[in-house]
Amino acid sequence: MAVKMEVAPSDLDSWTLEAAPSIPSSALVNPLAMLRALCRQESSYGANPVPRHEAIWCPNEHDKQWRDMHKVATARHRDWGCLACCSYGVMQPFYHTLVDHGILLDPTPLLDQRIAFDKAVALLIKKILKQRPQSIFGIGDMWNSGSCNDLIHPTNYMNSLEHHYNEELKRL
């Protein structure tokens, strides 16, 4: 079975337009521009949405001590192999994060680009409601590092996302 990875920009335009109204207003950003900026940041707007193996979360890359400390990741890997160590689709949500937020258990549906997008939007909504980021920087921090309310701030990612966001605002 062949799986189509690339997403046409026109499809992504439709998906983001459909999803934007569901984004909570607590994020003081334009939801459509934010979604499109995240897609541009994570997959070059659908041109490269392939599953990305996150080796740091792969038990195969670590010793027994790591596996003992990360029992959940090890168990998921035992169930799903390296599918459990990937981020997926145009927004690249990480499998473990989706599971931890109760969005799905089986990673195989994430090979479908539309499903991966819908699950990413569901995750984004949950994170916005919980963390309440107040800017595109907060969104970028939250999406890339897991939280906008900690001391980890991936500034290169955040700056790049802001650039894409400003470009998307011009397109609207």
FIVOSE-711373 format. One line per field, with one value per atom (N, C-alpha, C): x negated, y negated, z; residue number from 1; atom name; residue in one letter; chain. Coordinates in Angstrom, 2 decimals. Each point is the difference from the previous one (the first is absolute). Example, Ala and Ser with C-alpha at 12.3 -4.5 7.8 and 13.67 -1.06 7.14 Angstrom:
BEGIN
east c(-13.19_0.89_-0.90_0.35_-0.82_0.77)
north c(5.69_-1.19_-1.20_-1.05_-1.19_-1.09)
up c(7.80_0.00_0.00_-0.72_0.06_0.73)
torvex c(1_1_1_2_2_2)
rodo c(N_CA_C_N_CA_C)
lummi c(A_A_A_S_S_S)
nunu c(A_A_A_A_A_A)
END
This chain:
BEGIN
east c(-0.84_0.84_-0.89_0.17_-0.74_0.73_-0.76_0.56_-0.50_0.93_-0.37_-0.42_-1.18_-0.49_0.24_-0.29_0.12_1.46_0.22_1.34_-0.01_0.95_0.10_0.31_-0.63_0.29_1.49_0.70_1.43_0.77_-0.40_0.64_-0.30_-1.23_-0.39_0.71_0.16_0.78_1.42_0.63_1.36_0.03_-0.93_-0.02_-0.17_-0.94_-0.25_1.18_0.61_1.17_1.15_0.17_1.04_-0.30_-1.26_-0.38_-0.13_-0.33_-0.30_1.10_1.29_1.01_0.04_-0.58_0.01_-1.12_-0.93_-1.13_0.49_-0.28_0.48_-0.51_0.84_-0.34_-1.00_-0.37_-0.97_-1.38_-0.24_-1.25_0.20_-0.74_0.19_-0.73_0.32_-0.58_1.12_-0.26_0.95_-0.07_1.09_-0.06_-0.36_0.50_-0.30_-1.48_-0.51_-1.43_-0.87_0.43_-0.77_-0.07_1.14_0.01_-0.88_0.14_-0.79_-1.49_-0.33_-1.41_-0.58_0.77_-0.46_-0.22_0.90_-0.16_-1.22_-0.24_-1.17_-1.28_0.01_-1.15_-0.33_1.02_-0.21_-0.14_0.57_-0.02_-0.15_-0.46_-0.08_1.35_1.03_1.39_0.43_-0.27_0.48_-0.95_-1.11_-0.94_-0.82_-0.17_-0.84_0.61_1.17_0.66_-0.28_-1.15_-0.31_-0.15_0.30_-0.25_-1.48_-0.26_-1.38_-0.31_-1.03_-0.42_-0.73_0.48_-0.60_-0.90_-1.25_-0.90_-0.17_0.13_-0.16_1.05_1.13_1.07_0.05_-0.99_-0.02_-0.83_0.63_-0.76_-1.15_0.10_-1.09_-1.28_0.13_-1.15_-0.65_0.56_-0.45_-0.30_-0.62_-0.36_1.14_-0.23_1.02_0.39_-0.95_0.32_1.03_-0.19_0.97_1.35_0.01_1.26_0.72_-0.76_0.61_0.60_-0.63_0.49_1.20_0.10_1.05_0.87_0.62_0.78_1.18_0.64_1.15_-0.46_-1.06_-0.51_-0.45_-0.61_-0.46_1.18_1.05_1.20_0.68_0.12_0.62_-0.83_-1.30_-0.88_0.17_0.15_0.22_1.29_1.03_1.28_-0.02_-0.68_0.11_-1.32_-1.08_-1.30_-0.32_-0.75_-0.42_1.12_1.18_1.15_0.29_-0.36_0.22_-1.06_-0.98_-1.09_0.02_1.16_0.06_0.97_-0.22_0.99_0.51_1.23_0.71_0.66_0.05_0.85_-0.49_0.90_-0.34_-0.33_0.48_-0.30_-0.94_-0.35_-0.97_0.28_1.23_0.20_-0.72_-0.58_-0.76_0.98_-0.19_0.90_0.21_-1.07_0.14_0.85_-0.15_0.77_1.48_0.33_1.40_0.60_-0.75_0.48_0.15_-0.99_0.03_1.17_0.48_1.14_1.33_-0.04_1.23_0.61_-0.81_0.53_0.04_-0.94_0.03_-0.99_0.13_-0.92_-0.81_0.62_-0.60_-0.62_-1.32_-0.61_0.28_0.48_0.12_0.95_1.10_0.84_-0.73_-1.06_-0.74_-0.73_-0.07_-0.58_0.92_1.27_0.95_-0.14_-0.35_-0.31_1.16_1.21_1.14_0.23_-0.12_0.17_-1.09_-1.24_-1.10_0.26_0.51_0.32_1.10_1.08_1.11_-0.45_-0.85_-0.51_-0.92_-0.78_-0.87_0.83_1.07_0.88_0.63_0.44_0.58_-1.02_-1.25_-1.07_-0.25_-0.06_-0.23_1.07_1.25_1.11_-0.17_-0.28_-0.20_-1.13_-1.10_-1.15_0.30_0.69_0.35_0.92_0.99_0.93_-0.71_-0.96_-0.72_-1.05_-0.78_-1.16_0.25_0.97_0.38_-1.15_-0.67_-1.06_0.61_-0.74_0.52_-0.57_-0.82_-0.61_-0.43_-0.42_-0.50_-1.28_-0.77_-1.18_0.42_1.05_0.50_0.50_0.69_0.47_-1.19_-1.02_-1.19_-0.72_-0.13_-0.65_0.78_1.31_0.87_-0.06_0.06_0.05_-1.33_-1.10_-1.31_-0.58_0.15_-0.65_0.97_1.30_0.99_0.73_-0.64_0.65_-0.51_0.93_-0.42_-0.15_0.15_-0.03_-1.18_-1.08_-1.18_-1.22_-1.16_-1.22_-0.67_0.63_-0.55_0.66_-0.79_0.52_-0.82_0.53_-0.73_0.06_-0.87_0.11_-0.15_-0.86_-0.12_1.33_0.61_1.29_1.05_0.03_0.99_-0.17_-1.24_-0.25_0.41_-0.30_0.37_1.52_0.68_1.46_0.59_-0.57_0.50_-0.16_-1.12_-0.21_1.09_0.25_1.04_1.37_0.25_1.28_0.22_-1.02_0.12_0.20_-0.66_0.21_1.43_0.53_1.36_1.03_-0.28_0.91_0.10_-1.09_0.00_0.83_0.05_0.76_1.50_0.42_1.45_0.72)
north c(1.18_-1.18_-1.24_-0.84_-1.25_-1.06_-0.78_-1.08_-1.31_-0.86_-1.30_-0.91_-0.55_-0.85_-1.49_-0.44_-1.43_-0.43_-1.21_-0.59_-1.23_-0.08_-1.14_-1.26_-1.12_-1.25_-0.34_0.29_-0.31_0.84_1.25_0.82_-0.57_-0.38_-0.55_-1.33_-0.79_-1.24_0.31_1.02_0.38_0.54_0.87_0.59_-1.07_-0.91_-1.04_-0.97_-0.31_-0.88_0.65_1.28_0.74_0.09_0.18_0.20_-1.30_-1.10_-1.25_-0.44_0.10_-0.44_0.79_1.20_0.81_-0.37_-0.84_-0.38_-0.97_0.29_-0.88_-1.43_-0.92_-1.41_-0.46_0.88_-0.41_-0.24_0.59_-0.29_-1.31_-1.00_-1.33_-0.11_0.94_0.03_0.32_-0.25_0.37_1.52_0.73_1.47_0.57_-0.59_0.52_-0.21_-1.18_-0.27_0.88_0.24_0.85_1.43_0.57_1.37_0.12_-0.95_0.05_-0.20_-0.84_-0.20_1.29_0.67_1.27_1.04_0.05_0.93_-0.36_-1.28_-0.44_0.35_-0.24_0.28_1.50_0.81_1.43_0.85_-0.44_0.86_-0.76_-1.24_-0.83_-0.07_-0.17_-0.12_1.20_1.18_1.23_0.65_-0.65_0.58_1.13_-0.01_1.00_0.45_0.64_0.40_1.45_0.52_1.40_0.22_1.22_0.29_-0.21_-0.65_-0.26_0.79_0.81_0.83_-0.87_0.02_-0.78_0.96_0.11_1.01_-0.12_-1.21_-0.17_0.77_0.33_0.75_1.46_0.45_1.38_0.88_0.98_0.88_0.71_0.21_0.65_-0.82_-1.30_-0.90_-0.15_0.68_-0.21_1.31_-0.14_1.17_0.40_1.07_0.51_-1.04_-0.78_-1.01_-1.00_-0.46_-0.92_0.68_1.24_0.72_0.19_0.25_0.15_-1.32_-1.12_-1.32_-0.44_0.51_-0.40_1.19_0.57_1.22_-0.18_-1.16_-0.23_-0.02_-0.74_-0.05_1.39_0.74_1.34_0.92_-0.09_0.83_-0.35_-1.29_-0.40_0.48_-0.06_0.48_1.50_0.71_1.44_0.31_-0.83_0.19_-0.43_-1.10_-0.61_-0.14_0.41_-0.18_-1.48_-0.35_-1.40_-0.93_0.54_-0.89_-0.81_0.56_-0.69_-1.06_-0.11_-0.96_-1.12_-0.21_-0.96_-1.14_-1.07_-1.07_0.07_-0.46_0.30_-1.21_0.02_-0.89_-1.43_-0.83_-1.38_-0.86_0.42_-0.75_0.76_1.23_0.82_0.17_0.33_0.32_1.31_0.06_1.18_1.04_1.25_1.08_0.05_-0.01_0.09_-1.14_-1.17_-1.15_0.20_0.51_0.27_1.03_1.04_1.03_-0.59_-0.73_-0.58_-0.95_-0.61_-0.92_0.71_1.32_0.78_-0.13_-0.35_-0.25_1.28_0.90_1.29_0.94_1.30_1.01_0.65_0.21_0.70_-1.03_0.08_-1.00_0.19_1.17_0.25_-0.95_-0.46_-0.97_-1.30_-0.31_-1.24_-0.01_1.15_0.04_-0.63_-0.16_-0.73_-1.48_-0.80_-1.41_-0.77_0.25_-0.73_0.39_1.27_0.44_-0.61_0.01_-0.59_-1.49_-0.70_-1.42_-0.19_0.77_-0.14_0.31_1.00_0.34_-1.11_-0.60_-1.10_-1.20_-0.30_-1.11_0.29_1.25_0.36_-0.20_0.38_-0.20_-1.49_-0.76_-1.44_-0.66_0.38_-0.57_0.34_1.26_0.40_-0.79_-0.15_-0.71_-1.48_-0.62_-1.41_-0.20_0.86_-0.13_0.19_0.88_0.27_-1.05_-0.39_-0.87_-1.48_-0.32_-1.38_-0.87_0.43_-0.85_-1.30_-1.07_-1.32_-0.62_0.75_-0.55_1.15_-0.35_1.02_0.61_-0.77_0.56_1.07_-0.28_0.98_1.26_-0.19_1.15_0.84_-0.66_0.71_0.72_-0.66_0.60_1.24_-0.15_1.09_1.18_-0.30_1.07_0.73_-0.72_0.61_0.63_-0.66_0.50_0.67_-0.11_0.64_-0.95_-1.10_-0.94_-1.41_-0.96_-1.40_-0.58_0.86_-0.46_0.61_0.28_0.54_-0.84_0.49_-0.75_0.42_0.91_0.44_-0.83_-0.76_-0.87_0.19_0.77_0.24_-1.23_-0.95_-1.32_0.06_0.85_0.09_0.45_1.00_0.49_-1.12_-0.67_-1.05_-1.15_-0.40_-1.08_0.40_1.22_0.49_0.06_0.49_0.05_-1.40_-0.96_-1.37_-0.52_0.30_-0.41_0.60_1.30_0.65_-0.58_-0.29_-0.58_-1.36_-0.84_-1.33_0.12_0.97_0.24_0.46_0.86_0.50_-1.12_-0.92_-1.14_-0.83_-0.11_-0.76_0.73_1.32_0.79_-0.08_-0.32_0.02_-1.19)
up c(0.00_0.00_0.00_-0.97_-0.07_0.82_0.73_0.80_-0.56_-0.38_-0.55_1.15_-0.09_1.08_-0.29_-1.20_-0.31_0.04_0.49_0.05_-0.90_-0.90_-0.91_0.80_-0.35_0.70_0.01_-1.09_-0.04_1.03_0.20_1.04_1.39_0.21_1.30_0.25_-1.04_0.14_0.49_-0.59_0.40_1.42_0.34_1.34_1.07_-0.22_1.00_0.10_-1.12_0.01_0.78_-0.16_0.71_1.50_0.37_1.40_0.79_-0.65_0.71_0.98_-0.34_0.96_1.30_0.01_1.22_0.98_-0.44_0.86_1.06_1.28_1.10_-0.14_0.38_-0.12_1.05_0.94_1.01_-0.61_-1.16_-0.69_-0.75_0.35_-0.58_-1.34_-0.87_-1.33_-0.99_-1.25_-1.04_-0.17_0.27_-0.04_-1.36_-1.07_-1.33_-0.33_0.25_-0.25_0.88_1.24_0.91_-0.52_-0.39_-0.52_-1.24_-0.89_-1.23_0.28_0.96_0.37_0.60_0.84_0.57_-1.11_-0.96_-1.13_-0.84_-0.17_-0.77_0.77_1.29_0.85_0.04_0.16_0.25_-1.26_-1.12_-1.20_-1.30_0.07_-1.21_-0.69_0.80_-0.44_-0.83_0.56_-0.61_-0.97_-0.33_-0.97_0.61_1.32_0.66_1.33_-0.05_1.25_0.41_-0.38_0.29_1.50_0.47_1.41_0.32_1.11_0.40_1.26_-0.09_1.12_1.01_1.23_1.09_0.79_-0.43_0.56_1.51_0.51_1.45_0.79_-0.64_0.66_-0.44_-0.72_-0.49_0.94_0.64_0.89_-0.69_-1.30_-0.73_0.03_0.25_-0.02_1.39_1.01_1.37_0.71_1.15_0.80_0.95_0.75_0.92_1.05_0.48_1.01_-0.55_-1.23_-0.62_-0.12_-0.49_-0.17_1.33_1.06_1.33_0.50_-0.34_0.41_-0.85_-1.20_-0.94_-0.37_1.01_-0.19_-0.96_0.03_-0.87_-1.46_-0.29_-1.37_-0.46_0.90_-0.33_-0.28_0.81_-0.22_-1.32_-0.28_-1.27_-1.19_0.15_-1.06_-0.18_1.09_-0.08_-0.78_0.20_-0.69_-1.46_-0.30_-1.33_-0.75_0.60_-0.64_-0.13_-1.00_-0.16_-0.44_-0.32_-0.22_1.26_1.17_1.26_0.29_-0.86_0.22_-1.04_-0.63_-1.11_0.27_-0.73_-0.12_-1.44_-0.21_-1.24_-0.65_-1.31_-0.77_-0.13_-0.45_-0.34_1.21_1.19_1.23_0.93_-0.35_0.72_1.50_0.41_1.42_0.31_1.16_0.43_0.55_-0.41_0.40_1.51_0.78_1.46_0.55_-0.55_0.47_-0.29_-1.18_-0.34_0.96_0.30_0.93_1.40_0.45_1.35_0.20_-1.09_0.08_-0.33_-0.11_-0.21_-1.38_-0.99_-1.34_-0.85_0.18_-0.69_0.63_-0.29_0.50_-1.11_-1.14_-1.13_-0.95_-0.26_-0.88_-1.49_-0.41_-1.44_-0.72_0.62_-0.73_-0.33_0.72_-0.23_-1.34_-0.66_-1.34_-1.03_0.36_-0.84_0.34_-0.99_0.26_0.62_-0.44_0.55_1.46_0.30_1.40_0.87_-0.48_0.77_0.24_-1.00_0.16_1.05_-0.11_0.95_1.43_0.17_1.34_0.51_-0.89_0.39_0.46_-0.71_0.40_1.35_0.22_1.30_1.11_-0.25_0.98_0.23_-1.06_0.11_0.86_-0.23_0.78_1.48_0.31_1.40_0.65_-0.73_0.55_0.21_-0.94_0.15_1.20_0.14_1.13_1.34_0.04_1.26_0.30_-1.01_0.25_-0.24_-0.83_-0.30_-0.51_-1.07_-0.56_-0.52_0.12_-0.32_-1.27_-0.72_-1.21_-0.91_-1.19_-0.91_0.57_0.77_0.67_1.01_0.77_0.96_-0.69_-1.12_-0.78_-0.46_-0.54_-0.47_1.12_1.13_1.16_0.44_0.12_0.43_-0.98_-1.29_-1.01_-0.10_0.10_-0.21_1.26_1.14_1.21_0.96_-0.27_0.87_0.91_0.36_0.91_-0.25_0.10_-0.09_1.41_1.01_1.38_0.77_-0.70_0.66_-0.39_0.31_-0.30_-1.29_-0.73_-1.30_-1.10_-0.71_-1.05_-1.28_-0.95_-1.25_-0.90_0.27_-0.65_-1.51_-0.53_-1.45_-0.62_0.61_-0.48_0.12_1.13_0.25_-0.99_-0.26_-0.96_-1.41_-0.37_-1.33_-0.13_1.03_-0.04_-0.12_0.72_-0.11_-1.43_-0.62_-1.40_-0.89_0.13_-0.81_0.31_1.26_0.41_-0.67_0.04_-0.63_-1.51_-0.62_-1.44_-0.27_0.87_-0.17_0.21_0.92_0.20_-1.29_-0.72_-1.26_-1.07_0.08_-0.99_0.22_1.22_0.30_-0.60)
torvex c(1_1_1_2_2_2_3_3_3_4_4_4_5_5_5_6_6_6_7_7_7_8_8_8_9_9_9_10_10_10_11_11_11_12_12_12_13_13_13_14_14_14_15_15_15_16_16_16_17_17_17_18_18_18_19_19_19_20_20_20_21_21_21_22_22_22_23_23_23_24_24_24_25_25_25_26_26_26_27_27_27_28_28_28_29_29_29_30_30_30_31_31_31_32_32_32_33_33_33_34_34_34_35_35_35_36_36_36_37_37_37_38_38_38_39_39_39_40_40_40_41_41_41_42_42_42_43_43_43_44_44_44_45_45_45_46_46_46_47_47_47_48_48_48_49_49_49_50_50_50_51_51_51_52_52_52_53_53_53_54_54_54_55_55_55_56_56_56_57_57_57_58_58_58_59_59_59_60_60_60_61_61_61_62_62_62_63_63_63_64_64_64_65_65_65_66_66_66_67_67_67_68_68_68_69_69_69_70_70_70_71_71_71_72_72_72_73_73_73_74_74_74_75_75_75_76_76_76_77_77_77_78_78_78_79_79_79_80_80_80_81_81_81_82_82_82_83_83_83_84_84_84_85_85_85_86_86_86_87_87_87_88_88_88_89_89_89_90_90_90_91_91_91_92_92_92_93_93_93_94_94_94_95_95_95_96_96_96_97_97_97_98_98_98_99_99_99_100_100_100_101_101_101_102_102_102_103_103_103_104_104_104_105_105_105_106_106_106_107_107_107_108_108_108_109_109_109_110_110_110_111_111_111_112_112_112_113_113_113_114_114_114_115_115_115_116_116_116_117_117_117_118_118_118_119_119_119_120_120_120_121_121_121_122_122_122_123_123_123_124_124_124_125_125_125_126_126_126_127_127_127_128_128_128_129_129_129_130_130_130_131_131_131_132_132_132_133_133_133_134_134_134_135_135_135_136_136_136_137_137_137_138_138_138_139_139_139_140_140_140_141_141_141_142_142_142_143_143_143_144_144_144_145_145_145_146_146_146_147_147_147_148_148_148_149_149_149_150_150_150_151_151_151_152_152_152_153_153_153_154_154_154_155_155_155_156_156_156_157_157_157_158_158_158_159_159_159_160_160_160_161_161_161_162_162_162_163_163_163_164_164_164_165_165_165_166_166_166_167_167_167_168_168_168_169_169_169_170_170_170_171_171_171_172_172_172)
rodo c(N_CA_C_N_CA_C_N_CA_C_N_CA_C_N_CA_C_N_CA_C_N_CA_C_N_CA_C_N_CA_C_N_CA_C_N_CA_C_N_CA_C_N_CA_C_N_CA_C_N_CA_C_N_CA_C_N_CA_C_N_CA_C_N_CA_C_N_CA_C_N_CA_C_N_CA_C_N_CA_C_N_CA_C_N_CA_C_N_CA_C_N_CA_C_N_CA_C_N_CA_C_N_CA_C_N_CA_C_N_CA_C_N_CA_C_N_CA_C_N_CA_C_N_CA_C_N_CA_C_N_CA_C_N_CA_C_N_CA_C_N_CA_C_N_CA_C_N_CA_C_N_CA_C_N_CA_C_N_CA_C_N_CA_C_N_CA_C_N_CA_C_N_CA_C_N_CA_C_N_CA_C_N_CA_C_N_CA_C_N_CA_C_N_CA_C_N_CA_C_N_CA_C_N_CA_C_N_CA_C_N_CA_C_N_CA_C_N_CA_C_N_CA_C_N_CA_C_N_CA_C_N_CA_C_N_CA_C_N_CA_C_N_CA_C_N_CA_C_N_CA_C_N_CA_C_N_CA_C_N_CA_C_N_CA_C_N_CA_C_N_CA_C_N_CA_C_N_CA_C_N_CA_C_N_CA_C_N_CA_C_N_CA_C_N_CA_C_N_CA_C_N_CA_C_N_CA_C_N_CA_C_N_CA_C_N_CA_C_N_CA_C_N_CA_C_N_CA_C_N_CA_C_N_CA_C_N_CA_C_N_CA_C_N_CA_C_N_CA_C_N_CA_C_N_CA_C_N_CA_C_N_CA_C_N_CA_C_N_CA_C_N_CA_C_N_CA_C_N_CA_C_N_CA_C_N_CA_C_N_CA_C_N_CA_C_N_CA_C_N_CA_C_N_CA_C_N_CA_C_N_CA_C_N_CA_C_N_CA_C_N_CA_C_N_CA_C_N_CA_C_N_CA_C_N_CA_C_N_CA_C_N_CA_C_N_CA_C_N_CA_C_N_CA_C_N_CA_C_N_CA_C_N_CA_C_N_CA_C_N_CA_C_N_CA_C_N_CA_C_N_CA_C_N_CA_C_N_CA_C_N_CA_C_N_CA_C_N_CA_C_N_CA_C_N_CA_C_N_CA_C_N_CA_C_N_CA_C_N_CA_C_N_CA_C_N_CA_C_N_CA_C_N_CA_C_N_CA_C_N_CA_C_N_CA_C_N_CA_C_N_CA_C_N_CA_C_N_CA_C_N_CA_C_N_CA_C_N_CA_C_N_CA_C_N_CA_C_N_CA_C_N_CA_C_N_CA_C_N_CA_C_N_CA_C_N_CA_C_N_CA_C)
lummi c(M_M_M_A_A_A_V_V_V_K_K_K_M_M_M_E_E_E_V_V_V_A_A_A_P_P_P_S_S_S_D_D_D_L_L_L_D_D_D_S_S_S_W_W_W_T_T_T_L_L_L_E_E_E_A_A_A_A_A_A_P_P_P_S_S_S_I_I_I_P_P_P_S_S_S_S_S_S_A_A_A_L_L_L_V_V_V_N_N_N_P_P_P_L_L_L_A_A_A_M_M_M_L_L_L_R_R_R_A_A_A_L_L_L_C_C_C_R_R_R_Q_Q_Q_E_E_E_S_S_S_S_S_S_Y_Y_Y_G_G_G_A_A_A_N_N_N_P_P_P_V_V_V_P_P_P_R_R_R_H_H_H_E_E_E_A_A_A_I_I_I_W_W_W_C_C_C_P_P_P_N_N_N_E_E_E_H_H_H_D_D_D_K_K_K_Q_Q_Q_W_W_W_R_R_R_D_D_D_M_M_M_H_H_H_K_K_K_V_V_V_A_A_A_T_T_T_A_A_A_R_R_R_H_H_H_R_R_R_D_D_D_W_W_W_G_G_G_C_C_C_L_L_L_A_A_A_C_C_C_C_C_C_S_S_S_Y_Y_Y_G_G_G_V_V_V_M_M_M_Q_Q_Q_P_P_P_F_F_F_Y_Y_Y_H_H_H_T_T_T_L_L_L_V_V_V_D_D_D_H_H_H_G_G_G_I_I_I_L_L_L_L_L_L_D_D_D_P_P_P_T_T_T_P_P_P_L_L_L_L_L_L_D_D_D_Q_Q_Q_R_R_R_I_I_I_A_A_A_F_F_F_D_D_D_K_K_K_A_A_A_V_V_V_A_A_A_L_L_L_L_L_L_I_I_I_K_K_K_K_K_K_I_I_I_L_L_L_K_K_K_Q_Q_Q_R_R_R_P_P_P_Q_Q_Q_S_S_S_I_I_I_F_F_F_G_G_G_I_I_I_G_G_G_D_D_D_M_M_M_W_W_W_N_N_N_S_S_S_G_G_G_S_S_S_C_C_C_N_N_N_D_D_D_L_L_L_I_I_I_H_H_H_P_P_P_T_T_T_N_N_N_Y_Y_Y_M_M_M_N_N_N_S_S_S_L_L_L_E_E_E_H_H_H_H_H_H_Y_Y_Y_N_N_N_E_E_E_E_E_E_L_L_L_K_K_K_R_R_R_L_L_L)
nunu c(A_A_A_A_A_A_A_A_A_A_A_A_A_A_A_A_A_A_A_A_A_A_A_A_A_A_A_A_A_A_A_A_A_A_A_A_A_A_A_A_A_A_A_A_A_A_A_A_A_A_A_A_A_A_A_A_A_A_A_A_A_A_A_A_A_A_A_A_A_A_A_A_A_A_A_A_A_A_A_A_A_A_A_A_A_A_A_A_A_A_A_A_A_A_A_A_A_A_A_A_A_A_A_A_A_A_A_A_A_A_A_A_A_A_A_A_A_A_A_A_A_A_A_A_A_A_A_A_A_A_A_A_A_A_A_A_A_A_A_A_A_A_A_A_A_A_A_A_A_A_A_A_A_A_A_A_A_A_A_A_A_A_A_A_A_A_A_A_A_A_A_A_A_A_A_A_A_A_A_A_A_A_A_A_A_A_A_A_A_A_A_A_A_A_A_A_A_A_A_A_A_A_A_A_A_A_A_A_A_A_A_A_A_A_A_A_A_A_A_A_A_A_A_A_A_A_A_A_A_A_A_A_A_A_A_A_A_A_A_A_A_A_A_A_A_A_A_A_A_A_A_A_A_A_A_A_A_A_A_A_A_A_A_A_A_A_A_A_A_A_A_A_A_A_A_A_A_A_A_A_A_A_A_A_A_A_A_A_A_A_A_A_A_A_A_A_A_A_A_A_A_A_A_A_A_A_A_A_A_A_A_A_A_A_A_A_A_A_A_A_A_A_A_A_A_A_A_A_A_A_A_A_A_A_A_A_A_A_A_A_A_A_A_A_A_A_A_A_A_A_A_A_A_A_A_A_A_A_A_A_A_A_A_A_A_A_A_A_A_A_A_A_A_A_A_A_A_A_A_A_A_A_A_A_A_A_A_A_A_A_A_A_A_A_A_A_A_A_A_A_A_A_A_A_A_A_A_A_A_A_A_A_A_A_A_A_A_A_A_A_A_A_A_A_A_A_A_A_A_A_A_A_A_A_A_A_A_A_A_A_A_A_A_A_A_A_A_A_A_A_A_A_A_A_A_A_A_A_A_A_A_A_A_A_A_A_A_A_A_A_A_A_A_A_A_A_A_A_A_A_A_A_A_A_A_A_A_A_A_A_A_A_A_A_A_A_A_A_A_A_A_A_A_A_A_A_A_A_A_A_A_A_A_A_A_A)
END
